[in-house]
Amino acid sequence: MPHSAKTKPHAKEIKRKDKLSDEDLLDLVQRQTFRYFWDSGEPVSGLARDRVARLTDPADHDIAIGGSGFGLMALIVACERGWVTRNELQDRVSRALDCLERATCYHGLYPHFMRGDTGATKPFSRKDDGADLVETAFLFQGLLCVRAYFSGDTPEEARIRDRITYLWREAEWDWYTQGTRTALTWHWSHTNGFALNHPVHGWNECLIAYVLAASSPRYSIAVEAYHEGWAQGR
């Protein structure tokens, strides 16, 4: 369903000041970050577009999986601060989960880019046409925060928790060690397999991938993958 039919843009404008206190600056950054994800989300799923300039093309349904994880966390902050209601957030999350449940996955992991209306993969490059492990990790850290936030005993909140738990349990992190115990691999697809063969080494923003892979309820990686792959023996 189109964005305008389900979620009204957050219309409150930010008043500009010549000088801002530290508190006002933090408030401004939080609110503007929220507005990017809330007002500029892909119209069907509500998930994050890669660039706000794409709003000028109503036929553009491309979303960024990692950015969507960050966006979900921003929406939690907005709800906690009273910028959207809990029911509005539930609706937005439910639409996102609708998309993620119908999306093309690769042993439970998602691509870097995909369409928010159909869930079809949009290749990042010629051989990067399947799962992106690191971007998926960014998505799941957001989803798990949402699951923790919706801790109420209503049927709606319980349903959101159950849906996120299902996706979380289906993510086969250990597949991306290529049958070894030494490192996670960044990419895999049906057409190219592990052709890019890009191991995820530290130290950088990818640490969350090892944290989530180690804590997976069904497909956890061996401890050696962290020590040899991420820390590289250091």
MOUR-V993622 format. One line per field, one symbol per residue. ss: DSSP state (H for helix, E for strand, - for the rest). psi: psi as a letter, one per 20 degrees, with the letter a starting at -180 (. if undefined). burial: I if it has 9 or more other ideal C-beta (glycine too) atoms within 8 Angstrom, else O. A space follows every 50 residues. Layout:
ss=???
psi=???
burial=???
This chain:
ss=--HHHH---------------HHHHHHHHHHHHHHHHHH----------- -HHHHH-----EEEHHHHHHHHHHHHHHHH-----HHHHHHHHHHHHHHH HH---E--E---EEE-----EE--------EEHHHHHHHHHHHHHHHHH- ----HHHHHHHHHHHHHHHH--HHHHH-------E-EEE---E-----E- ------HHHHHHHHH-------HHHHHHHH----
psi=pqghihppqnipqpppqhpprgghggggggghgghghghjqphghjrpqh phhihiniiojpqpgghhghghhhhgggghjjhqrhhggggghggghggh hiqprnlirrrgqrphhhjqpophagimkcqogghhghghhgghggghgm jrjqhghhgggggghgggiiomhhhjjkjakhqqpgqqrhhickhhlnqo qrpaijhhghgghhjphhlqrqhhhghhggilj.
burial=OOIOOIIOOIOOOOOOOOOOOOOIIOOIOIIIIIIIIIOIIIIIIIIIII OOOIOOOOOOIIIIIIIIIIIIIIIIIIIOOOOIOOOIIIIIIIIIIIII OOIOIIIIIIIIIIIIIOIOIIIIOOIIIIIIIIIIIIIIIIIIIIIOOI OOOOOOIIOIIOIIIOIIOIIIIIOIIOOOOOIIIIIIIOOIOIOIOOII OIOOOIIIIIOIIIOIOOIIIOOOIIIIIIIOOO
